[in-house]
Amino acid sequence: MEGVSNNSYIDGMKWKKDEGAEYVDPEEQGKLEQEDFFKLLTEQLNMQDPSKPVENDQMIAQMTSFTMAEGISGLSDRFDQFATDMTSNQALQASTMVGRKVLVPTDQANLETGAGVTGMIATPQTAQNVKISIKDSTGATVKTIDVGDMAQGTKEFEWDGVMSNGEEAPAGNYSFSVNANVGGQTEELPIQMHARVQSVSTGGDRGVVLNLKGLGGIKLSDVSEIS
């Protein structure tokens, strides 16, 4: 007796997505959607033993587990959107700072014609004989300000733009350094300077960046004071 091979019959048994019955993508199998979950939950309630109903705690635990799983699956997209919204909001707030001055951690300051510059000194403990040295772009000292003694904390200072020879310093960038006697030793104290915001930039790893006149960009998060 000859063997019988009926490939057309076997092929006819295969699932075809273009026929009447609903086709399910294999990659989608095993995924529990929200609708499926509630169908299963309803079926569980219908099939439960009336004498031993499902405990409320058990039902809440099932619903919580599903909610967490569903939330985690979309967490990345939500965080991306949240980050975008936060950046846009920060940029909008930062745009109102254009033209204003901010206090930032730098030893550089841009002197404008007919104006002075201000900054802040900090000391972790009492300091004596505090002096501020101001240098121009060539490294030459144009002014030394005698601050005197300082208690622990911060202290503001101002340079009116007049050099030691009594002449007005030309507009441009100047560097500042602060030295003092702290605990019997000469130490350099940290300093912050006020700078004018010219524009705001967004994007990149630095987030919102304030572009300061003559000094370049600085992160919004580095600003300690707005004036």
N, CA, C and O of each residue as an XYZ file, in Angstrom:
908
protein
N       0.848     -1.193      0.000
C       0.000      0.000      0.000
C       0.883      1.241      0.000
O       1.794      1.366      0.818
N       0.611      2.138     -0.903
C       1.440      3.336     -1.019
C       1.104      4.335      0.089
O      -0.044      4.464      0.514
N       2.176      5.056      0.555
C       1.949      6.096      1.561
C       1.199      7.265      0.961
O       1.333      7.569     -0.225
N       0.423      7.902      1.780
C      -0.378      9.023      1.312
C       0.147     10.310      1.947
O       0.275     10.397      3.168
N       0.441     11.283      1.137
C       0.888     12.591      1.636
C      -0.064     13.656      1.148
O      -0.207     13.869     -0.056
N      -0.705     14.316      2.069
C      -1.677     15.338      1.686
C      -1.263     16.677      2.302
O      -1.800     17.114      3.319
N      -0.275     17.316      1.637
C       0.241     18.577      2.167
C      -0.812     19.672      2.179
O      -0.847     20.513      3.077
N      -1.679     19.645      1.156
C      -2.697     20.678      1.088
C      -3.643     20.587      2.274
O      -4.148     21.602      2.753
N      -3.883     19.355      2.749
C      -4.761     19.177      3.907
C      -4.089     19.710      5.172
O      -4.712     20.382      5.993
N      -2.786     19.387      5.305
C      -2.035     19.852      6.475
C      -1.927     21.371      6.466
O      -2.087     22.026      7.495
N      -1.650     21.924      5.274
C      -1.566     23.377      5.166
C      -2.881     24.031      5.551
O      -2.908     25.123      6.119
N      -3.964     23.349      5.235
C      -5.276     23.897      5.546
C      -5.549     23.959      7.025
O      -6.400     24.723      7.482
N      -4.797     23.123      7.801
C      -4.986     23.124      9.245
C      -4.249     24.288      9.904
O      -4.523     24.613     11.060
N      -3.312     24.925      9.183
C      -2.509     26.007      9.743
C      -3.345     27.274      9.914
O      -4.292     27.533      9.171
N      -2.956     28.044     10.919
C      -3.663     29.301     11.197
C      -3.292     30.354     10.154
O      -2.114     30.580      9.875
N      -4.288     30.978      9.599
C      -4.039     32.014      8.603
C      -4.715     33.298      9.052
O      -5.904     33.323      9.368
N      -3.914     34.374      9.071
C      -4.451     35.629      9.578
C      -5.403     36.309      8.603
O      -6.117     37.239      8.978
N      -5.416     35.839      7.321
C      -6.298     36.485      6.366
C      -7.635     35.777      6.262
O      -8.461     36.139      5.425
N      -7.867     34.755      7.113
C      -9.143     34.080      7.114
C     -10.034     34.687      8.186
O      -9.629     35.614      8.887
N     -11.234     34.170      8.310
C     -12.239     34.777      9.164
C     -11.873     34.862     10.627
O     -12.129     35.890     11.253
N     -11.278     33.818     11.209
C     -10.952     33.832     12.631
C      -9.868     34.870     12.926
O      -9.030     35.173     12.078
N      -9.904     35.402     14.135
C      -8.946     36.443     14.516
C      -7.542     35.879     14.624
O      -7.327     34.848     15.261
N      -6.597     36.548     14.007
C      -5.197     36.120     14.033
C      -4.480     36.831     15.170
O      -4.647     38.035     15.361
N      -3.689     36.092     15.916
C      -2.931     36.657     17.023
C      -1.449     36.573     16.704
O      -0.914     35.488     16.473
N      -0.792     37.723     16.692
C       0.647     37.760     16.456
C       1.352     37.003     17.574
O       1.114     37.277     18.750
N       2.226     36.043     17.218
C       2.929     35.270     18.254
C       3.668     36.149     19.259
O       3.785     35.801     20.434
N       4.166     37.293     18.785
C       4.898     38.170     19.690
C       3.982     38.812     20.725
O       4.430     39.249     21.785
N       2.674     38.862     20.397
C       1.723     39.477     21.306
C       1.137     38.478     22.287
O       0.489     38.864     23.260
N       1.365     37.178     22.031
C       0.849     36.156     22.923
C       1.541     36.249     24.275
O       2.738     36.524     24.354
N       0.790     36.021     25.319
C       1.360     36.047     26.658
C       1.324     37.415     27.297
O       1.649     37.554     28.476
N       0.929     38.446     26.532
C       0.834     39.782     27.093
C      -0.552     39.984     27.702
O      -1.568     39.778     27.037
N      -0.583     40.381     28.950
C      -1.841     40.594     29.648
C      -2.179     42.074     29.607
O      -1.520     42.890     30.251
N      -3.213     42.416     28.845
C      -3.644     43.792     28.754
C      -4.634     44.089     29.877
O      -5.080     43.187     30.586
N      -4.965     45.360     30.024
C      -5.871     45.762     31.095
C      -7.229     45.097     30.945
O      -7.813     44.652     31.933
N      -7.740     45.025     29.717
C      -9.043     44.401     29.476
C      -9.014     42.925     29.853
O      -9.959     42.411     30.451
N      -7.915     42.243     29.497
C      -7.784     40.822     29.837
C      -7.771     40.625     31.345
O      -8.371     39.684     31.865
N      -7.092     41.507     32.030
C      -6.991     41.378     33.481
C      -8.360     41.449     34.134
O      -8.679     40.642     35.007
N      -9.170     42.417     33.711
C     -10.485     42.560     34.323
C     -11.429     41.429     33.925
O     -12.325     41.066     34.688
N     -11.229     40.875     32.738
C     -12.018     39.703     32.350
C     -11.702     38.531     33.270
O     -12.603     37.839     33.743
N     -10.408     38.316     33.520
C      -9.993     37.228     34.409
C     -10.479     37.463     35.834
O     -10.895     36.526     36.515
N     -10.428     38.705     36.277
C     -10.877     39.015     37.623
C     -12.372     38.774     37.766
O     -12.832     38.240     38.775
N     -13.131     39.174     36.737
C     -14.579     38.940     36.758
C     -14.893     37.459     36.759
O     -15.770     37.003     37.492
N     -14.171     36.704     35.930
C     -14.377     35.255     35.865
C     -14.047     34.606     37.209
O     -14.744     33.691     37.648
N     -13.006     35.073     37.846
C     -12.629     34.542     39.156
C     -13.735     34.776     40.176
O     -14.029     33.901     40.991
N     -14.345     35.954     40.131
C     -15.429     36.259     41.060
C     -16.659     35.410     40.779
O     -17.353     34.988     41.705
N     -16.930     35.158     39.497
C     -18.088     34.335     39.126
C     -17.908     32.884     39.533
O     -18.874     32.211     39.892
N     -16.665     32.396     39.479
C     -16.388     30.986     39.729
C     -16.040     30.693     41.186
O     -15.843     29.534     41.551
N     -15.964     31.708     42.006
C     -15.549     31.472     43.385
C     -16.607     30.706     44.169
O     -17.794     30.738     43.846
N     -16.148     30.025     45.196
C     -17.032     29.280     46.084
C     -17.744     30.280     46.986
O     -17.087     30.994     47.744
N     -19.081     30.349     46.923
C     -19.818     31.329     47.740
C     -19.503     31.217     49.223
O     -19.585     32.197     49.963
N     -19.139     30.003     49.650
C     -18.839     29.813     51.076
C     -17.426     30.259     51.424
O     -17.089     30.432     52.595
N     -16.587     30.446     50.376
C     -15.210     30.881     50.582
C     -14.867     31.983     49.572
O     -14.043     31.780     48.680
N     -15.490     33.122     49.716
C     -15.233     34.210     48.754
C     -13.797     34.711     48.840
O     -13.115     34.540     49.851
N     -13.362     35.329     47.761
C     -12.012     35.894     47.718
C     -11.890     37.010     48.745
O     -12.744     37.892     48.833
N     -10.815     36.955     49.517
C     -10.582     37.986     50.525
C     -10.289     39.333     49.856
O      -9.691     39.388     48.781
N     -10.717     40.411     50.505
C     -10.471     41.754     49.959
C      -8.980     42.029     49.788
O      -8.561     42.621     48.793
N      -8.181     41.593     50.768
C      -6.738     41.821     50.696
C      -6.130     41.138     49.482
O      -5.244     41.688     48.827
N      -6.617     39.922     49.183
C      -6.096     39.179     48.039
C      -6.447     39.886     46.737
O      -5.621     39.985     45.830
N      -7.685     40.377     46.653
C      -8.120     41.065     45.437
C      -7.334     42.359     45.240
O      -6.915     42.680     44.128
N      -7.139     43.097     46.333
C      -6.381     44.349     46.246
C      -4.942     44.083     45.825
O      -4.368     44.839     45.042
N      -4.359     43.000     46.352
C      -2.983     42.640     45.999
C      -2.863     42.336     44.515
O      -1.886     42.732     43.879
N      -3.861     41.624     43.946
C      -3.839     41.300     42.520
C      -3.933     42.568     41.680
O      -3.203     42.735     40.703
N      -4.832     43.449     42.067
C      -5.005     44.687     41.303
C      -3.763     45.574     41.416
O      -3.366     46.214     40.442
N      -3.151     45.613     42.598
C      -1.938     46.415     42.790
C      -0.788     45.888     41.947
O      -0.045     46.662     41.345
N      -0.645     44.557     41.908
C       0.429     43.943     41.122
C       0.289     44.286     39.654
O       1.274     44.602     38.986
N      -0.944     44.225     39.147
C      -1.153     44.532     37.730
C      -0.889     46.004     37.450
O      -0.267     46.359     36.448
N      -1.376     46.860     38.356
C      -1.181     48.296     38.165
C       0.298     48.656     38.133
O       0.724     49.484     37.328
N       1.088     48.025     39.021
C       2.525     48.288     39.050
C       3.198     47.820     37.771
O       4.043     48.521     37.213
N       2.820     46.620     37.302
C       3.418     46.084     36.075
C       3.090     46.963     34.883
O       3.943     47.234     34.038
N       1.826     47.408     34.827
C       1.421     48.265     33.713
C       2.133     49.611     33.789
O       2.509     50.188     32.769
N       2.314     50.111     35.040
C       2.984     51.395     35.196
C       4.439     51.334     34.806
O       4.950     52.260     34.177
N       5.125     50.247     35.172
C       6.540     50.102     34.851
C       6.758     50.047     33.349
O       7.749     50.575     32.845
N       5.834     49.410     32.628
C       5.999     49.268     31.177
C       5.990     50.611     30.472
O       6.608     50.774     29.421
N       5.277     51.587     31.063
C       5.228     52.901     30.420
C       6.024     53.951     31.163
O       5.924     55.142     30.869
N       6.826     53.503     32.139
C       7.560     54.431     32.985
C       8.585     55.247     32.207
O       8.740     56.446     32.441
N       9.281     54.594     31.283
C      10.321     55.276     30.516
C       9.744     56.440     29.715
O      10.294     57.540     29.715
N       8.618     56.181     29.026
C       7.993     57.234     28.228
C       7.535     58.387     29.110
O       7.677     59.557     28.755
N       6.983     58.033     30.271
C       6.484     59.078     31.163
C       7.620     59.931     31.719
O       7.487     61.148     31.847
N       8.731     59.290     32.048
C       9.880     60.039     32.549
C      10.457     60.941     31.463
O      10.858     62.071     31.739
N      10.498     60.439     30.222
C      11.002     61.255     29.115
C      10.149     62.510     28.953
O      10.670     63.611     28.774
N       8.819     62.324     29.018
C       7.918     63.457     28.871
C       8.066     64.415     30.046
O       8.044     65.635     29.883
N       8.219     63.833     31.237
C       8.393     64.651     32.441
C       9.661     65.492     32.344
O       9.663     66.675     32.684
N      10.745     64.862     31.875
C      12.017     65.569     31.737
C      11.899     66.708     30.728
O      12.443     67.792     30.934
N      11.177     66.447     29.628
C      10.974     67.478     28.607
C      10.190     68.650     29.171
O      10.534     69.809     28.941
N       9.123     68.336     29.916
C       8.298     69.385     30.513
C       9.092     70.200     31.530
O       8.958     71.421     31.597
N       9.922     69.513     32.323
C      10.716     70.205     33.328
C      11.716     71.159     32.676
O      11.897     72.291     33.125
N      12.364     70.681     31.606
C      13.341     71.520     30.909
C      12.674     72.745     30.308
O      13.213     73.849     30.379
N      11.489     72.551     29.710
C      10.755     73.667     29.115
C      10.355     74.678     30.178
O      10.443     75.886     29.961
N       9.916     74.180     31.326
C       9.510     75.060     32.417
C      10.699     75.845     32.964
O      10.589     77.038     33.248
N      11.840     75.162     33.110
C      13.042     75.837     33.594
C      13.513     76.897     32.606
O      13.939     77.982     33.001
N      13.431     76.571     31.315
C      13.856     77.524     30.286
C      12.970     78.766     30.311
O      13.446     79.888     30.140
N      11.666     78.544     30.527
C      10.736     79.671     30.587
C      11.055     80.563     31.778
O      11.057     81.789     31.662
N      11.324     79.942     32.922
C      11.679     80.714     34.112
C      13.015     81.439     33.922
O      13.164     82.598     34.309
N      13.976     80.744     33.324
C      15.300     81.333     33.132
C      15.260     82.510     32.167
O      16.065     83.434     32.285
N      14.330     82.485     31.209
C      14.259     83.567     30.224
C      13.939     84.908     30.880
O      14.276     85.960     30.337
N      13.290     84.876     32.044
C      12.978     86.121     32.751
C      14.213     86.712     33.428
O      14.169     87.832     33.937
N      15.312     85.962     33.433
C      16.545     86.423     34.070
C      17.449     87.183     33.113
O      18.450     87.758     33.541
N      17.119     87.198     31.829
C      17.944     87.915     30.852
C      18.001     89.403     31.216
O      16.968     90.036     31.432
N      19.214     89.950     31.281
C      19.405     91.347     31.652
C      19.651     91.554     33.133
O      20.087     92.628     33.549
N      19.374     90.530     33.938
C      19.586     90.643     35.381
C      20.957     90.076     35.761
O      21.633     89.458     34.938
N      21.351     90.293     37.006
C      22.633     89.778     37.486
C      22.419     88.577     38.396
O      21.453     88.513     39.156
N      23.348     87.622     38.298
C      23.290     86.422     39.129
C      24.628     86.243     39.842
O      25.676     86.640     39.333
N      24.572     85.644     41.016
C      25.788     85.358     41.778
C      26.204     83.927     41.493
O      25.448     82.989     41.745
N      27.423     83.763     40.962
C      27.879     82.439     40.538
C      29.289     82.157     41.064
O      30.047     83.089     41.337
N      29.643     80.876     41.207
C      30.973     80.515     41.717
C      32.063     80.677     40.660
O      32.385     79.724     39.949
N      32.616     81.849     40.556
C      33.697     82.138     39.616
C      34.579     83.236     40.192
O      34.132     84.046     41.004
N      35.832     83.252     39.765
C      36.734     84.327     40.210
C      36.901     85.378     39.115
O      37.783     86.233     39.200
N      36.045     85.313     38.079
C      36.102     86.256     36.971
C      34.900     87.200     37.021
O      33.818     86.828     37.474
N      35.116     88.426     36.545
C      34.024     89.394     36.461
C      34.225     90.260     35.231
O      35.352     90.551     34.830
N      33.114     90.665     34.643
C      33.155     91.527     33.469
C      32.817     92.950     33.893
O      31.708     93.230     34.346
N      33.789     93.841     33.739
C      33.595     95.244     34.117
C      33.024     96.008     32.931
O      33.610     96.022     31.849
N      31.867     96.646     33.145
C      31.246     97.456     32.107
C      31.661     98.913     32.288
O      31.975     99.349     33.395
N      31.658     99.650     31.196
C      32.073    101.055     31.242
C      31.195    101.857     32.201
O      29.967    101.816     32.122
N      31.842    102.579     33.098
C      31.110    103.425     34.034
C      30.420    102.683     35.158
O      29.616    103.269     35.883
N      30.715    101.417     35.314
C      30.072    100.618     36.365
C      31.123     99.917     37.204
O      32.307     99.924     36.867
N      30.687     99.314     38.292
C      31.583     98.543     39.138
C      31.173     97.082     39.119
O      30.268     96.689     38.383
N      31.843     96.284     39.930
C      31.489     94.866     40.039
C      31.343     94.518     41.518
O      31.963     95.140     42.381
N      30.524     93.525     41.791
C      30.294     93.085     43.166
C      30.477     91.578     43.268
O      30.351     90.845     42.287
N      30.776     91.143     44.479
C      30.960     89.715     44.709
C      30.752     89.371     46.165
O      30.313     90.204     46.958
N      31.076     88.120     46.515
C      30.890     87.657     47.882
C      32.038     86.742     48.293
O      32.447     85.860     47.538
N      32.550     86.965     49.496
C      33.619     86.139     50.064
C      33.010     85.218     51.114
O      32.049     85.588     51.788
N      33.566     84.026     51.250
C      33.110     83.094     52.282
C      34.304     82.578     53.071
O      35.368     82.312     52.513
N      34.109     82.442     54.375
C      35.165     81.877     55.219
C      34.549     80.901     56.220
O      33.522     81.204     56.827
N      35.165     79.735     56.396
C      34.612     78.727     57.303
C      34.811     79.064     58.775
O      34.182     78.460     59.643
N      35.679     80.021     59.054
C      35.936     80.451     60.430
C      36.477     81.872     60.409
O      36.704     82.439     59.340
N      36.681     82.439     61.573
C      37.163     83.819     61.655
C      38.465     83.994     60.866
O      39.391     83.190     60.969
N      38.503     85.067     60.082
C      39.684     85.341     59.248
C      40.159     86.770     59.493
O      39.350     87.685     59.649
N      41.467     86.951     59.525
C      42.049     88.279     59.727
C      42.802     88.725     58.468
O      43.259     87.918     57.659
N      42.906     90.039     58.350
C      43.680     90.648     57.266
C      43.247     90.127     55.886
O      44.067     89.691     55.078
N      41.949     90.190     55.651
C      41.395     89.717     54.374
C      41.680     90.755     53.289
O      41.354     91.933     53.438
N      42.291     90.302     52.202
C      42.620     91.202     51.092
C      42.152     90.604     49.764
O      42.272     89.402     49.527
N      41.613     91.478     48.900
C      41.165     91.069     47.567
C      42.130     91.635     46.539
O      42.375     92.841     46.503
N      42.676     90.760     45.704
C      43.597     91.179     44.649
C      42.874     91.102     43.307
O      42.280     90.078     42.970
N      42.930     92.195     42.545
C      42.246     92.266     41.250
C      43.290     92.389     40.146
O      44.161     93.257     40.192
N      43.189     91.502     39.145
C      44.149     91.495     38.039
C      43.430     91.641     36.702
O      42.296     91.193     36.527
N      44.138     92.292     35.750
C      43.559     92.431     34.408
C      43.884     91.205     33.566
O      44.424     90.223     34.076
N      43.559     91.261     32.288
C      43.729     90.103     31.403
C      45.190     89.729     31.175
O      45.482     88.617     30.735
N      46.117     90.654     31.474
C      47.549     90.362     31.308
C      48.163     89.761     32.572
O      49.317     89.333     32.569
N      47.379     89.734     33.653
C      47.890     89.204     34.913
C      48.456     90.262     35.835
O      48.939     89.946     36.923
N      48.402     91.520     35.412
C      48.922     92.617     36.232
C      47.895     93.012     37.292
O      46.703     93.115     37.002
N      48.361     93.233     38.519
C      47.468     93.643     39.603
C      47.114     95.120     39.444
O      47.998     95.976     39.423
N      45.826     95.413     39.333
C      45.375     96.789     39.123
C      44.781     97.400     40.390
O      44.627     98.618     40.487
N      44.447     96.542     41.364
C      43.838     97.060     42.591
C      43.895     96.005     43.696
O      43.739     94.811     43.441
N      44.120     96.464     44.918
C      44.047     95.592     46.092
C      43.077     96.224     47.087
O      43.240     97.380     47.476
N      42.080     95.464     47.491
C      41.069     95.957     48.433
C      41.314     95.328     49.801
O      41.378     94.106     49.930
N      41.451     96.172     50.816
C      41.660     95.696     52.187
C      40.296     95.549     52.867
O      39.639     96.540     53.185
N      39.888     94.311     53.080
C      38.576     94.047     53.683
C      38.650     94.094     55.204
O      37.667     94.433     55.863
N      39.809     93.756     55.765
C      39.940     93.717     57.216
C      39.649     92.329     57.763
O      39.960     91.327     57.119
N      39.058     92.266     58.941
C      38.742     90.978     59.558
C      37.323     90.543     59.207
O      36.441     91.364     58.958
N      37.133     89.227     59.194
C      35.824     88.653     58.876
C      35.456     87.585     59.892
O      36.292     86.773     60.289
N      34.186     87.595     60.309
C      33.681     86.505     61.137
C      33.311     85.342     60.221
O      33.247     85.499     59.001
N      33.070     84.190     60.807
C      32.661     83.034     60.010
C      31.393     83.360     59.223
O      30.456     83.948     59.763
N      31.367     82.977     57.951
C      30.203     83.234     57.114
C      30.589     83.904     55.809
O      31.659     83.643     55.260
N      29.712     84.769     55.314
C      29.944     85.430     54.023
C      29.932     86.951     54.183
O      29.390     87.496     55.144
N      30.546     87.607     53.213
C      30.579     89.067     53.222
C      30.631     89.575     51.789
O      31.434     89.105     50.983
N      29.766     90.543     51.476
C      29.742     91.124     50.135
C      30.812     92.214     50.017
O      31.196     92.846     51.001
N      31.276     92.411     48.788
C      32.247     93.488     48.533
C      31.938     94.111     47.179
O      31.212     93.537     46.368
N      32.490     95.273     46.951
C      32.280     95.983     45.681
C      33.567     96.666     45.251
O      34.294     97.239     46.062
N      33.827     96.588     43.953
C      34.925     97.342     43.345
C      34.302     98.352     42.394
O      33.532     97.988     41.505
N      34.634     99.610     42.584
C      34.021    100.674     41.783
C      34.626    100.823     40.400
O      34.202    101.688     39.634
N      35.613     99.993     40.063
C      36.211    100.067     38.739
C      37.383    101.019     38.649
O      37.934    101.231     37.569
N      37.768    101.595     39.780
C      38.902    102.524     39.806
C      40.159    101.767     40.218
O      40.152    101.030     41.204
N      41.241    101.952     39.456
C      42.500    101.267     39.741
C      43.277    101.979     40.842
O      42.891    103.057     41.294
N      44.374    101.361     41.265
C      45.194    101.923     42.356
C      45.772    103.288     42.002
O      46.027    104.099     42.892
N      45.983    103.557     40.697
C      46.538    104.843     40.264
C      45.470    105.926     40.150
O      45.761    107.053     39.752
N      44.225    105.577     40.503
C      43.151    106.559     40.478
C      42.418    106.649     39.155
O      41.416    107.356     39.046
N      42.902    105.947     38.160
C      42.244    105.977     36.853
C      41.152    104.906     36.766
O      41.184    103.891     37.461
N      40.204    105.170     35.898
C      39.120    104.208     35.695
C      39.625    103.044     34.845
O      40.227    103.251     33.792
N      39.382    101.853     35.299
C      39.836    100.665     34.569
C      39.028    100.491     33.285
O      37.820    100.729     33.281
N      39.676    100.081     32.202
C      38.943     99.856     30.953
C      37.973     98.682     31.090
O      38.186     97.771     31.890
N      36.923     98.723     30.304
C      35.940     97.632     30.336
C      36.607     96.327     29.911
O      37.524     96.324     29.090
N      36.144     95.242     30.467
C      36.714     93.936     30.133
C      36.642     92.990     31.308
O      36.006     93.281     32.321
N      37.302     91.851     31.166
C      37.290     90.837     32.216
C      38.452     91.022     33.189
O      39.569     91.364     32.798
N      38.156     90.787     34.464
C      39.157     90.876     35.522
C      39.024     89.652     36.429
O      37.933     89.112     36.611
N      40.148     89.230     36.990
C      40.144     88.081     37.898
C      40.338     88.556     39.337
O      41.022     89.548     39.590
N      39.728     87.836     40.268
C      39.750     88.211     41.681
C      40.256     87.035     42.519
O      39.899     85.884     42.266
N      41.075     87.330     43.501
C      41.530     86.311     44.450
C      41.511     86.916     45.845
O      41.777     88.104     46.023
N      41.191     86.083     46.834
C      41.067     86.558     48.214
C      42.006     85.760     49.108
O      41.954     84.530     49.130
N      42.848     86.448     49.832
C      43.763     85.808     50.785
C      43.521     86.372     52.179
O      43.196     87.547     52.349
N      43.691     85.496     53.178
C      43.457     85.920     54.554
C      44.258     85.057     55.512
O      44.745     83.987     55.146
N      44.387     85.529     56.730
C      45.040     84.762     57.785
C      43.950     83.982     58.528
O      43.116     84.560     59.223
N      43.980     82.659     58.363
C      42.978     81.798     58.996
C      43.690     80.792     59.891
O      44.444     79.949     59.405
N      43.452     80.879     61.187
C      44.091     79.950     62.112
C      45.597     80.061     62.120
O      46.294     79.073     62.353
N      46.111     81.257     61.867
C      47.553     81.464     61.887
C      48.247     81.160     60.577
O      49.470     81.268     60.489
N      47.490     80.780     59.550
C      48.080     80.480     58.241
C      47.400     81.301     57.151
O      46.214     81.621     57.241
N      48.174     81.635     56.121
C      47.613     82.365     54.984
C      46.880     81.395     54.065
O      47.458     80.416     53.591
N      45.621     81.671     53.821
C      44.802     80.807     52.976
C      44.042     81.633     51.952
O      43.766     82.816     52.151
N      43.711     80.964     50.840
C      42.883     81.607     49.821
C      41.428     81.252     50.093
O      41.087     80.077     50.234
N      40.577     82.255     50.165
C      39.165     82.037     50.469
C      38.345     81.924     49.188
O      38.671     82.550     48.179
N      37.281     81.126     49.229
C      36.410     80.999     48.055
C      35.669     82.301     47.777
O      35.374     83.074     48.689
N      35.377     82.525     46.511
C      34.748     83.774     46.103
C      33.675     83.497     45.054
O      33.778     82.551     44.273
N      32.650     84.337     45.052
C      31.614     84.307     44.018
C      31.456     85.722     43.464
O      31.655     86.708     44.173
N      31.097     85.800     42.184
C      30.962     87.103     41.544
C      29.589     87.244     40.894
O      28.974     86.265     40.470
N      29.128     88.496     40.830
C      27.889     88.782     40.110
C      28.201     88.952     38.620
O      29.219     89.536     38.247
N      27.319     88.439     37.792
C      27.494     88.545     36.340
C      26.133     88.766     35.690
O      25.104     88.329     36.207
N      26.145     89.449     34.552
C      24.892     89.760     33.864
C      24.525     88.648     32.872
O      25.368     88.163     32.118
N      23.249     88.261     32.895
C      22.747     87.221     31.991
C      22.405     87.854     30.645
O      21.607     88.788     30.572
N      23.020     87.331     29.575
C      22.752     87.852     28.235
C      21.699     87.044     27.496
O      20.882     87.603     26.765
N      21.718     85.724     27.687
C      20.758     84.861     26.997
C      20.666     83.527     27.724
O      21.411     83.260     28.667
N      19.731     82.694     27.263
C      19.507     81.377     27.865
C      19.545     80.318     26.774
O      18.985     80.515     25.695
N      20.201     79.199     27.048
C      20.269     78.081     26.099
C      19.708     76.822     26.752
O      19.810     76.639     27.966
N      19.112     75.952     25.924
C      18.599     74.674     26.420
C      19.124     73.549     25.543
O      19.606     73.775     24.433
N      19.020     72.324     26.069
C      19.473     71.159     25.312
C      20.847     70.713     25.754
O      21.607     71.478     26.347
N      21.158     69.450     25.455
C      22.453     68.909     25.845
C      22.435     68.391     27.269
O      21.407     68.431     27.945
N      23.569     67.911     27.711
C      23.680     67.310     29.042
C      23.603     68.336     30.166
O      23.322     67.977     31.310
N      23.845     69.589     29.862
C      23.890     70.612     30.919
C      22.524     71.198     31.234
O      22.392     71.994     32.164
N      21.499     70.813     30.469
C      20.163     71.331     30.725
C      20.061     72.800     30.354
O      20.513     73.210     29.286
N      19.460     73.597     31.246
C      19.311     75.029     31.005
C      20.619     75.738     31.363
O      21.139     75.591     32.468
N      21.136     76.508     30.405
C      22.417     77.206     30.594
C      22.209     78.709     30.464
O      21.581     79.185     29.517
N      22.748     79.449     31.433
C      22.715     80.906     31.372
C      24.013     81.389     30.739
O      25.103     81.043     31.194
N      23.886     82.186     29.693
C      25.062     82.742     29.024
C      25.365     84.116     29.626
O      24.599     85.065     29.460
N      26.493     84.202     30.324
C      26.854     85.408     31.057
C      27.775     86.301     30.233
O      28.652     85.813     29.520
N      27.571     87.592     30.336
C      28.359     88.540     29.555
C      29.843     88.427     29.885
O      30.257     88.621     31.028
N      30.636     88.109     28.857
C      32.078     88.026     28.997
C      32.597     86.776     29.671
O      33.809     86.562     29.713
N      31.707     85.935     30.206
C      32.147     84.775     30.980
C      31.724     83.431     30.396
O      32.232     82.392     30.818
N      30.819     83.432     29.450
C      30.357     82.164     28.880
C      29.156     81.598     29.614
O      28.450     82.315     30.324
N      28.929     80.291     29.433
C      27.736     79.660     29.983
C      27.957     79.027     31.343
O      29.057     78.582     31.671
N      26.883     78.994     32.130
C      26.912     78.342     33.439
C      25.548     77.710     33.684
O      24.524     78.243     33.255
N      25.536     76.583     34.367
C      24.277     75.887     34.618
C      23.378     76.700     35.549
O      23.843     77.362     36.476
N      22.092     76.628     35.272
C      21.124     77.338     36.099
C      21.225     76.899     37.557
O      21.047     77.705     38.470
N      21.510     75.627     37.765
C      21.585     75.088     39.126
C      22.767     75.640     39.923
O      22.805     75.497     41.145
N      23.739     76.275     39.240
C      24.909     76.829     39.931
C      24.680     78.250     40.448
O      25.526     78.807     41.148
N      23.540     78.824     40.100
C      23.233     80.191     40.536
C      22.805     80.175     42.000
O      21.926     79.403     42.382
N      23.419     81.017     42.812
C      23.064     81.069     44.231
C      22.259     82.309     44.598
O      21.680     82.378     45.683
N      22.220     83.301     43.687
C      21.474     84.530     43.995
C      21.138     85.259     42.701
O      21.925     85.253     41.754
N      19.974     85.882     42.666
C      19.542     86.682     41.515
C      19.265     88.096     42.004
O      18.605     88.291     43.025
N      19.773     89.079     41.269
C      19.557     90.470     41.694
C      19.137     91.329     40.503
O      18.909     92.529     40.658
